[in-house]
Amino acid sequence: MRILVVRLSSMGDVIHALPAVASLKHSFPHSHVSWVIRTRWMPLLEGNPFVDEVIPFERTLRGIIATRRKLREIRFDLAIDFQGLLQSALVAAAARPDRIAGFHRSQVREKAAALFYSTCVEARMQHVVDRNLELVAAAGASSLLHTFSLPDGSPEGHLPDGKFILASPLAGWGSKQWPVEFYQELATRLDIPLVVNGPPDAADILSTIRGAHVHLSGIAGLIHATRRAQAVVGVDSGPLHLAAALSKPGVAIFGPTDPLRNGPYGGTIRVLRGADVSTTYRRATGTHDSMRAISPQDVLEALPA
């Protein structure tokens, strides 16, 4: 059996799909599982025992043609679109599989994507990880795993020699970010170093956090730093979900997005969110007021001893 997984991006969403893909491979142990993913996120799948082939996708004319040609070389029995976009559905359809499974049109970001599915699943669970597991169960997976298979990572840049708290201040939307100046105050109150991680192009903004140790890295370096950290402080972004997948302790600061749906999975990270915050997934650029309502002292008190 040949299975195609389509989850093109981004870090947190790829991580949230890992248990579902592991469940597919475990349920069909002699299957061949191919995963189409954007090149940027391929390091997350390095050495994954549940994925036989990683097919890179670049959103350029040349990249699209190359991916389509690769997909046409293989006859797929099943494709599963975890993303729910017209683009991801078209990638699944380009492979000409016997079946395409995806979420119901009421639960995808772009309703037109559901037109390509032969199996539409209306998920009833709250968290994205559990919804992905529902999807593969409907597609035939009979053995559901809650396994996050992630690579070891590798050292990048300099980290403190001893214990440290790791924070990744940046998120895909500005409204999900905790104010940068709050990290500075947190750094002054901690009794161990606060390491703030980001990609190389985040050097300017991270360097404004006085008292913190700036760590610039790619995905491999982030994984290594997360494994080494004593605890993490995060927002609704990929690095937080990475830490949760690695069962790290810590604190998650949430505001406009719903932690029941998108929060750290597994119970090792404590979530801070105001009691009366309205949930919205509007991709605003400015910091949401609910994020400012959580103080550095709140975070300090919530961190594990």
Secondary structure as UniProt FT lines:
FT   STRAND          2..6
FT   HELIX           11..27
FT   TURN            29..30
FT   STRAND          32..38
FT   HELIX           39..45
FT   TURN            46..47
FT   TURN            49..50
FT   STRAND          53..57
FT   HELIX           61..72
FT   STRAND          78..81
FT   HELIX           86..94
FT   STRAND          99..103
FT   HELIX           105..107
FT   HELIX           111..116
FT   STRAND          119..121
FT   HELIX           128..138
FT   TURN            139..140
FT   STRAND          165..167
FT   HELIX           174..176
FT   HELIX           180..189
FT   STRAND          194..198
FT   HELIX           200..202
FT   HELIX           203..206
FT   TURN            207..208
FT   TURN            210..211
FT   STRAND          213..216
FT   HELIX           219..228
FT   STRAND          231..235
FT   HELIX           238..245
FT   TURN            246..247
FT   STRAND          250..253
FT   HELIX           259..262
FT   TURN            265..266
FT   STRAND          269..272
FT   TURN            275..276
FT   HELIX           289..292
FT   HELIX           296..302
//
